[in-house]
Amino acid sequence: MKRPLALVVFTLLCASMAWSQGQDIAAILGYPQTILYNAKIVTVDDETFTSNVGTIAQAMAIRDGKVLALGSTAEMRALAGPQTQSLDLKGRTVLPGMITVHNHPQDWAHSADKIMKKVVPEDFLVQRFLTGTPAQQFGQFPAVLAEAVQAAKPGQWIKIILVLDINASPDDPALDWTAKTITKAQLDQTAPNNPVMVRTRPAILGQDISCMLNQLAFDEVRKYAPADELATAMNIDEAEKTGIVPGVPVPRMVENEVIFKDRLDLLTEAFRLDLQWWAALGQTTFGTFLYHHPSVIKAFRAIDRKGEMANRMAWGWGELPNAAWERDFEDPFLVADLATREGEGTDHIWYYGTGQVGGGCVTLVPLPNRPQDTSLVMRGGGCIGVFRVGGPVWNALYKVVKEGGRLIGSHQFGDVDIDNIINLIQRASREAGMTPEEIRAKRHTADHMQGWPRPDQVPALKQLGMIVGGTNLYIYQDAPRWMRDYGEKSVNMVVPRKQMIETGIMQGIEVDKPYELTDATLFTYLSWSITRRAQDGKVYAPLQRISREEALKTATIWPAYYVLRENLIGSLKPGKWADFLVIDKDYLTVPEDQIEGIRILMTSLGGKTVHLAPSLARELNMQPKGAAVELGGAPSNW
């Protein structure tokens, strides 16, 4: 009788202990630091090529920067501990943070007047920012230049940015300004003792991106850059005659490596604030190229080491002058390093591949009756770009791909680039003895979808397992120009997202302009792929429209594969980083014409609030946060 009685007592004791432990299970495992409840949490945990976005939950628990659990409000609130922050979102929608596979915050920060005026003292750099129509800005320019010279000390850099907004037309004749409206002689005469840089910067549209330097500025550039790089990045001897600096590689170098060569602290602070600004626009991760600029990688790594990154960054090696492609890739160690580096880095910065800017050539022939007083939207007739077989870029990337590396899109313009890239991947992979499965596992990419793909290129992209990026602003801006120059067939080669989805090709969004200068957000950007409505109000290639759910996947789960972090970002699932947005309207149900006006009230990166708009801050009894709010951007009024 004693034995059974002891067993009963022991069983009751164990049951009591188990009940007690059950009550305290959250404490044993760790309480969540944050719980969001009374929300509509769209997880996007369905990555299929459908309009199904997956699980929708009421609440989410976050611990150690990652999603701990999702469920009902009651279930998640039951996990709260004494220190848990519980946020009642009162029915608002929560989305995964958006991923842009191609963006350049390190470029855009230089044009963001509120950031640069906050960070850069006048006694270091005299900078002026002009706004208005192109004609108005060029009319103001002489007086602004004269005033800047009066404000500058001898030898001090002067930089003038002419900001072109969304209402400007790429065909505006005022944009043909270099050596006409503004001349090098004018810059030299007005500023004989100061290096001067004048640059146009499109806010959203792909308008003119031109730059001029005076003679003292050229002298400073020659001190920094190797002669062979200057010879291939631009013909500097010829450029000095007119002051015109073609393209963007040299202006990027001047801004990052010449002007700020002795003030890395200022550059770092500008980038830190700019990443916060991008968080306010909906971006939590971006892919980028650091363009062979040591100051840029130093600045971002400094921000990362301080734990102050407001975005995650996947970076690649690209847009080097031809001299560097010829010289650097002769080193087998460099080739092997780049080919085996993909995915390495920290939680906020990692390497994801090697690529280069394309040539801007299509196989199409311009229409005979197109207007002759406007420039072609892109060169036709099958011209050859930088990816030409046997050229320095081809040879370098061929070595990387053959060694098992990943080719990533930098800027591919036109179907000729895609022919060359497909050829390169196929030949280099074949020589390396790779199986089709091994090739697809590399996830090679191409960017922009501007004038590509042709219908016959789509199966090859699919077979190679490529993931593509697309710039929706080309739908808004350039679709009418493609129609004008090449006809209706060509418009289906302008970001044909539906075709990619129907073929089963993952794709991501790109934001290739400084949205910090506008009232737009990434929802403005998504809306262009949903409506296909262009700047002139017409709908182009309507069969390429995609649903709002598909558009959301181009900004979340699919680009997560592009940046090699699909196990950690792109959807809200237990174990993934808690990168999310709280928005002011329900993205899934709001009328289609209101999607572009959706505002981001809160952005979280790894459970850490990096942007908080004033209206939601007041409601949650928290302080507003982020550069876009604190420096008076559009989000300061949200």
C-alpha positions in Angstrom: 0.0 0.0 0.0 2.9 2.4 0.7 4.3 2.0 -2.8 1.2 3.0 -4.7 0.6 5.9 -2.3 4.1 7.2 -2.9 3.6 6.9 -6.7 0.4 8.9 -6.5 2.1 11.6 -4.5 5.1 11.7 -6.9 2.7 11.9 -9.9 0.7 14.7 -8.3 4.0 16.5 -7.6 5.2 16.2 -11.2 1.9 17.3 -12.5 2.0 20.4 -10.2 5.6 21.2 -11.4 4.6 20.7 -15.0 1.6 23.0 -14.6 3.9 25.6 -13.0 6.4 25.3 -15.7 3.7 25.6 -18.3 2.6 28.8 -16.8 6.1 30.1 -17.0 7.2 28.6 -20.3 7.6 32.0 -22.0 10.0 33.0 -19.2 12.0 29.9 -19.6 12.3 30.3 -23.4 12.6 34.0 -23.3 9.9 36.7 -23.4 9.4 38.6 -26.7 10.8 42.1 -26.6 8.0 43.4 -28.8 4.5 42.3 -29.7 2.4 43.9 -32.4 -1.3 43.2 -32.1 -4.7 44.2 -33.5 -3.0 44.3 -36.9 -3.3 42.8 -40.3 0.1 41.1 -40.8 0.6 40.1 -44.4 3.5 37.6 -44.2 4.1 36.9 -47.9 5.2 33.4 -46.9 3.9 32.1 -50.3 6.6 32.5 -52.9 4.8 30.9 -55.8 4.1 32.7 -59.1 0.5 33.4 -58.0 -1.4 36.2 -56.3 -1.5 34.2 -53.1 0.4 36.2 -50.4 0.2 33.4 -47.8 -0.6 33.6 -44.1 -2.3 36.7 -42.7 -2.1 37.0 -38.9 -3.4 39.4 -36.3 -0.3 39.6 -34.2 3.4 39.0 -34.2 5.9 38.5 -31.4 9.6 39.5 -31.9 12.6 38.5 -29.9 16.4 39.1 -30.5 15.6 40.8 -33.8 13.7 38.0 -35.3 10.1 36.9 -35.6 9.3 34.6 -32.7 5.7 33.7 -33.5 2.6 34.8 -35.4 -1.0 34.2 -34.5 -4.1 35.8 -33.0 -4.0 38.8 -30.7 -4.9 36.7 -27.7 -2.2 34.1 -28.5 0.6 36.6 -28.9 -0.4 38.8 -26.0 -0.3 35.7 -23.8 3.5 35.5 -24.5 4.2 38.9 -23.0 6.5 39.3 -20.1 7.1 42.1 -17.7 9.4 44.0 -20.1 7.6 43.3 -23.3 6.6 46.3 -25.4 3.1 45.7 -26.7 2.0 47.9 -29.6 -1.7 48.2 -30.5 -1.8 48.9 -34.2 -5.6 49.3 -34.3 -6.2 47.3 -37.4 -3.3 48.7 -39.5 -1.5 46.6 -42.1 2.0 45.3 -41.6 4.1 44.1 -44.6 7.6 42.7 -44.9 10.2 45.4 -45.4 10.8 46.0 -49.1 13.9 44.8 -50.9 15.3 46.8 -53.9 17.8 44.7 -55.9 19.4 47.8 -57.4 19.8 51.2 -55.7 22.6 53.7 -55.0 22.1 55.5 -51.7 25.8 56.4 -51.8 25.0 58.5 -54.9 21.7 60.0 -53.9 22.9 61.3 -50.5 25.1 63.8 -52.3 21.9 65.3 -54.0 19.7 65.2 -50.8 19.9 68.9 -49.8 18.4 68.4 -46.3 21.0 65.7 -45.5 24.0 67.5 -47.0 23.1 70.8 -45.4 22.8 69.1 -42.1 26.1 67.2 -42.3 28.5 69.3 -44.4 29.8 72.6 -43.0 30.0 75.6 -45.4 33.7 76.1 -44.6 34.4 72.6 -46.0 32.2 72.5 -49.1 30.1 75.3 -50.7 27.1 73.5 -52.1 24.0 74.8 -53.8 20.8 73.0 -54.8 18.5 74.4 -57.6 14.9 73.4 -58.1 12.1 74.3 -60.5 11.8 73.6 -64.2 15.0 73.1 -66.1 14.7 76.5 -67.8 14.2 78.2 -64.4 17.2 76.5 -62.9 19.5 77.3 -65.8 18.2 80.9 -65.6 19.2 81.1 -62.0 22.5 79.4 -62.4 24.8 82.4 -63.2 23.7 84.3 -60.1 23.9 81.2 -57.9 27.5 80.4 -59.1 28.6 84.0 -58.5 27.1 83.9 -54.9 28.8 80.5 -54.2 32.2 81.9 -55.3 31.7 84.9 -53.0 31.0 82.5 -50.1 34.0 80.2 -50.8 37.5 80.4 -49.6 40.3 80.1 -52.3 40.9 76.5 -53.1 37.6 75.4 -51.6 35.3 73.1 -53.7 32.0 74.4 -55.0 29.3 72.0 -56.0 26.0 73.0 -57.7 23.2 70.4 -58.2 20.4 71.1 -60.5 17.5 68.8 -59.3 15.2 67.7 -62.1 11.8 66.6 -60.8 9.1 64.2 -61.9 7.3 66.7 -64.1 10.3 67.3 -66.3 10.4 65.6 -69.7 13.4 63.7 -70.9 12.9 65.4 -74.3 13.1 69.0 -72.8 15.6 70.8 -75.0 16.8 72.7 -71.9 18.5 69.6 -70.8 21.1 69.9 -73.6 23.0 72.3 -71.5 26.6 71.3 -71.3 28.9 73.6 -73.2 25.9 75.5 -74.4 23.8 77.0 -71.5 26.8 76.6 -69.2 30.4 76.5 -70.5 33.8 75.6 -69.0 35.0 79.1 -69.9 32.1 80.6 -67.8 33.1 78.3 -64.8 36.8 79.2 -65.1 36.1 82.9 -65.4 33.7 83.1 -62.5 35.6 80.8 -60.2 39.3 81.2 -61.0 40.4 80.1 -57.6 38.0 77.3 -56.8 37.4 73.8 -58.2 33.8 73.7 -59.4 31.5 70.7 -60.1 28.1 71.3 -61.8 25.7 68.4 -62.1 22.1 67.6 -63.0 20.4 65.0 -60.9 17.0 63.5 -61.9 14.7 63.1 -58.9 12.8 60.2 -60.4 12.9 60.2 -64.1 15.8 59.0 -66.2 16.5 62.5 -67.6 19.8 64.0 -68.3 22.6 63.1 -65.9 25.4 65.4 -67.0 28.4 66.9 -65.3 30.8 69.7 -65.9 34.1 70.6 -64.2 36.2 73.7 -64.4 40.0 73.5 -64.9 40.9 73.5 -61.2 38.5 70.6 -60.7 40.2 68.6 -63.5 43.5 69.3 -61.8 42.2 67.8 -58.5 40.9 64.8 -60.3 44.2 64.1 -62.0 45.9 64.1 -58.5 43.5 61.3 -57.3 42.9 58.9 -60.2 45.5 56.8 -62.1 46.1 58.1 -65.6 45.0 54.8 -67.2 41.7 54.8 -65.4 41.0 58.4 -66.4 41.8 57.5 -70.0 39.3 54.7 -70.2 36.6 56.1 -67.8 36.7 59.3 -70.0 39.1 60.8 -72.4 40.3 63.4 -69.9 42.4 65.3 -72.4 39.4 65.8 -74.6 37.1 66.4 -71.6 39.3 69.3 -70.3 38.6 71.2 -73.6 34.9 71.4 -73.0 34.5 70.7 -69.3 32.0 67.9 -70.1 32.4 64.7 -68.0 30.4 62.0 -69.9 28.5 59.3 -68.0 28.5 58.8 -64.3 31.7 56.9 -63.2 33.9 60.0 -62.9 31.3 62.3 -61.2 30.8 59.5 -58.6 34.5 59.3 -58.1 34.7 63.1 -57.7 32.0 63.3 -55.1 33.1 60.3 -53.0 36.9 60.1 -53.5 38.1 63.6 -54.4 35.9 66.1 -52.6 35.6 64.0 -49.4 39.0 62.3 -49.5 40.0 63.9 -46.2 36.6 63.9 -44.5 35.4 60.4 -44.3 33.5 61.3 -41.1 31.2 63.6 -43.1 30.6 61.1 -45.8 29.8 58.4 -43.3 27.3 60.6 -41.5 25.6 61.5 -44.8 25.2 57.8 -45.7 23.9 57.0 -42.2 21.2 59.6 -42.4 20.4 58.6 -46.0 19.8 55.0 -45.1 17.3 56.2 -42.4 15.6 58.2 -45.1 15.2 55.2 -47.3 13.7 53.3 -44.4 11.0 55.9 -44.3 10.3 55.2 -48.0 9.8 51.5 -47.4 13.2 50.1 -48.2 14.9 47.8 -45.6 17.4 45.9 -47.9 19.0 47.0 -51.1 21.5 45.6 -53.6 24.2 48.0 -54.9 27.6 48.4 -56.5 30.3 50.2 -54.7 32.1 51.2 -58.0 35.7 50.6 -56.9 35.4 53.5 -54.3 37.3 52.8 -51.1 35.7 55.7 -49.2 32.3 54.3 -49.8 33.0 50.8 -48.4 34.9 52.3 -45.5 31.9 54.5 -44.6 29.3 51.7 -44.8 31.4 49.4 -42.7 32.0 52.1 -40.1 28.2 52.5 -39.8 27.8 48.7 -39.6 30.4 48.4 -36.8 28.6 51.1 -34.8 25.3 49.2 -35.1 23.7 52.1 -36.9 22.7 50.6 -40.3 19.0 51.4 -41.0 19.1 49.2 -44.1 20.7 45.9 -45.0 23.1 46.1 -48.0 24.1 43.4 -50.5 27.0 44.8 -52.5 28.8 43.9 -55.7 31.9 44.7 -57.6 31.1 46.7 -60.8 31.4 49.7 -63.0 35.2 49.9 -63.0 37.0 51.7 -65.8 38.1 49.4 -68.6 41.7 49.8 -67.4 40.8 48.2 -64.1 39.0 45.3 -65.7 42.1 44.7 -67.8 44.6 45.1 -65.0 42.9 43.8 -61.9 41.4 40.6 -63.3 44.8 39.4 -64.4 45.3 38.5 -60.7 44.0 34.9 -60.2 43.7 35.6 -56.5 41.3 38.4 -57.0 39.2 36.3 -59.4 39.1 33.4 -57.0 38.2 35.7 -54.1 35.3 37.3 -56.0 34.1 33.9 -57.2 33.9 32.4 -53.7 32.9 35.5 -51.7 29.1 35.5 -52.4 27.0 35.6 -49.3 29.9 36.5 -47.0 29.6 39.5 -44.6 27.6 40.6 -41.6 23.9 40.7 -40.9 23.8 44.1 -42.5 26.4 44.1 -45.3 27.4 41.1 -47.5 28.8 40.5 -50.9 26.6 39.1 -53.6 28.4 39.1 -57.0 30.3 40.7 -59.8 28.9 42.7 -62.8 29.1 45.7 -65.0 27.1 48.5 -66.7 25.7 47.6 -70.1 25.9 49.2 -73.5 22.4 50.5 -74.4 21.8 48.7 -77.7 18.7 47.0 -79.1 18.4 44.8 -82.2 15.2 46.7 -83.2 15.3 49.1 -86.1 13.8 52.6 -85.5 10.6 53.4 -87.3 11.1 55.4 -90.5 8.5 58.0 -89.5 9.7 58.7 -86.0 10.3 62.4 -85.1 13.8 63.3 -86.1 14.1 66.2 -83.7 14.3 64.0 -80.6 16.9 61.5 -79.5 16.2 57.8 -79.7 15.2 56.3 -76.4 17.9 53.7 -77.0 20.3 53.0 -79.9 18.9 50.5 -82.4 20.3 48.4 -85.2 22.2 45.9 -83.0 25.2 48.0 -81.8 27.5 46.2 -79.4 28.0 47.3 -75.8 30.6 46.6 -73.1 29.7 42.9 -72.9 31.1 42.3 -76.4 32.9 38.9 -76.8 36.6 39.3 -76.1 36.4 42.7 -74.6 37.9 43.5 -71.2 34.6 43.2 -69.3 33.7 39.9 -71.1 37.1 38.4 -70.3 37.1 39.4 -66.6 33.5 38.2 -66.0 34.2 35.0 -68.0 37.0 34.2 -65.5 34.7 34.8 -62.5 31.9 32.7 -63.8 34.2 29.9 -64.9 35.7 29.9 -61.4 32.1 29.4 -60.0 31.3 33.0 -59.3 28.0 34.8 -59.8 27.3 37.4 -62.5 25.0 40.1 -61.2 23.2 42.7 -63.1 24.6 46.2 -62.9 22.7 48.1 -65.5 21.6 46.1 -68.6 20.2 48.3 -71.4 18.8 46.5 -74.5 18.5 43.0 -75.7 22.0 43.0 -77.1 23.4 43.0 -73.6 21.2 40.0 -72.7 22.4 38.0 -75.8 26.0 38.6 -74.7 25.3 37.7 -71.0 23.5 34.5 -71.8 26.3 33.6 -74.2 28.9 34.4 -71.5 27.2 32.3 -68.8 26.6 29.3 -71.1 30.2 29.2 -72.4 32.0 29.9 -69.1 29.8 27.4 -67.3 30.3 24.7 -70.0 34.1 25.2 -69.9 34.0 24.8 -66.1 32.0 21.5 -66.5 29.0 22.7 -64.5 25.7 20.7 -64.6 22.5 22.6 -65.4 21.5 22.3 -61.7 24.9 23.8 -60.7 24.4 26.7 -63.1 20.8 27.5 -61.9 22.1 27.4 -58.3 24.3 30.4 -59.0 21.2 32.6 -59.6 22.9 34.8 -62.1 21.1 38.1 -62.7 20.5 41.0 -65.1 18.9 44.4 -64.2 16.5 47.0 -65.5 14.5 45.2 -68.2 14.8 48.3 -70.3 14.6 47.1 -73.9 14.8 43.5 -73.0 14.0 40.6 -73.0 12.9 39.6 -76.5 10.4 36.8 -76.4 13.0 34.3 -77.6 15.4 35.2 -74.8 12.9 34.4 -72.0 13.3 30.5 -72.2 17.1 30.9 -71.9 16.7 33.1 -68.8 14.5 30.5 -67.3 16.8 27.6 -68.2 19.8 29.3 -66.6 17.9 30.0 -63.4 18.4 33.7 -63.7 16.7 36.2 -61.5 16.0 39.6 -63.1 15.6 43.1 -61.8 13.3 45.7 -63.3 13.0 49.5 -63.0 9.3 50.4 -63.0 10.0 54.0 -63.7 10.8 53.0 -67.3 7.1 52.1 -67.6 6.1 55.5 -66.4 8.7 57.5 -68.3 9.9 55.7 -71.3 7.0 53.6 -72.6 5.7 56.5 -74.7 9.2 57.0 -76.2 9.6 53.3 -77.1 6.2 53.5 -78.8 7.3 56.6 -80.7 10.7 55.2 -81.8 10.2 51.5 -82.3 6.4 50.8 -82.2 4.0 48.8 -80.1 6.0 45.6 -80.2 8.9 47.3 -78.4 6.7 48.3 -75.4 6.5 44.7 -74.4 10.3 44.8 -73.9 9.9 47.5 -71.2 9.8 45.8 -67.8 7.5 42.9 -69.0 6.7 41.6 -65.5 3.7 39.5 -66.4 5.7 37.6 -69.0 8.4 36.8 -66.3 5.8 35.6 -63.8 4.1 33.4 -66.4 7.4 31.9 -67.3 8.3 31.2 -63.6 11.2 33.7 -63.5 11.8 35.4 -60.1 12.2 39.2 -60.4 12.8 42.1 -58.1 12.3 45.9 -58.1 15.0 48.5 -58.5 14.9 52.1 -57.5 17.5 53.9 -59.5 16.8 57.5 -58.6 17.0 59.7 -55.4 13.5 59.4 -54.0 14.7 61.4 -51.0 14.1 64.5 -53.2 10.4 63.7 -53.7 7.1 62.9 -52.0 7.1 59.4 -53.6 7.6 56.1 -51.8 8.1 52.6 -52.9 4.3 52.2 -53.2 4.4 54.9 -55.9 6.9 52.7 -57.6 4.8 49.5 -57.3 1.8 51.2 -58.7 3.4 51.7 -62.1 3.8 47.9 -62.6 0.1 47.4 -61.5 -1.4 50.0 -63.8 1.2 50.4 -66.6 0.1 54.0 -66.8 2.8 56.3 -68.2 3.6 59.9 -67.7 1.2 60.9 -70.5 -1.7 59.2 -68.8 -1.9 56.3 -71.3 -1.6 52.6 -70.5 1.1 50.8 -72.4 1.4 47.0 -72.9 -1.6 46.3 -70.7 -1.1 42.6 -70.9 2.1 43.1 -68.8 0.1 44.5 -65.9 0.4 42.5 -62.7 -1.8 42.2 -59.6 -1.0 44.1 -56.4 -0.1 40.8 -54.8 2.3 39.9 -57.5 3.8 43.4 -57.3 4.3 42.9 -53.5 6.2 39.7 -54.2 8.6 41.6 -56.6 9.5 43.8 -53.6 9.7 41.1 -50.9 10.1 37.3 -51.2 11.5 37.1 -54.8 14.2 39.7 -54.4 15.3 38.0 -51.2 16.5 35.2 -53.5 18.3 37.8 -55.6 20.3 39.1 -52.6 21.0 35.6 -51.3 19.1 36.0 -48.0 15.8 34.2 -48.7 16.1 32.3 -45.4 16.3 35.5 -43.4 14.3 38.3 -45.2 11.5 38.7 -47.7 8.7 37.3 -45.6 7.5 37.4 -42.0 8.1 33.9 -40.6 9.4 32.6 -37.3 13.2 32.7 -37.4 13.5 35.4 -40.0 14.6 38.9 -39.2 11.8 41.2 -38.1 12.1 43.7 -41.0 8.6 45.1 -41.5 6.5 48.2 -42.4 3.4 49.6 -40.7 1.4 51.5 -43.3 -1.6 53.8 -43.2 -3.9 51.9 -45.7 -4.6 48.3 -46.4 -2.5 47.5 -49.4 -4.6 44.5 -50.3 -8.0 46.3 -50.4 -7.4 50.0 -51.0 -8.6 51.2 -54.4 -5.9 50.7 -57.0 -5.5 54.4 -57.7 -4.7 55.0 -54.0 -1.8 52.5 -53.8 0.7 55.1 -54.9 -0.3 57.3 -51.9 0.2 54.7 -49.2 2.5 56.1 -46.4 4.9 54.2 -44.2 4.2 55.0 -40.6 6.8 52.8 -39.1 9.8 50.8 -40.4 11.6 48.2 -38.3 14.9 46.6 -39.1 15.5 43.5 -37.0 12.9 44.6 -34.5 14.6 48.0 -34.1 12.5 51.0 -35.1 14.4 53.0 -37.7 11.6 55.2 -38.9 8.5 56.4 -37.0 6.1 59.0 -38.3 4.7 61.6 -35.9 1.0 60.4 -36.1 1.8 56.9 -35.1 4.4 58.0 -32.6 1.8 60.1 -30.7 -0.6 57.2 -30.7 2.0 54.7 -29.3 3.4 57.3 -26.9 6.8 57.1 -28.5 9.2 59.6 -30.0 9.2 60.2 -33.8 12.3 58.8 -35.4 14.4 58.8 -38.5 16.2 61.3 -40.7 13.2 61.9 -43.1 11.1 63.0 -40.0 13.8 64.8 -38.1 15.1 66.8 -41.1 11.7 67.9 -42.4 11.1 65.5 -45.3 7.6 64.6 -46.5 7.4 61.8 -43.8 7.6 64.5 -41.1 3.9 65.4 -42.0 2.7 61.7 -41.8 
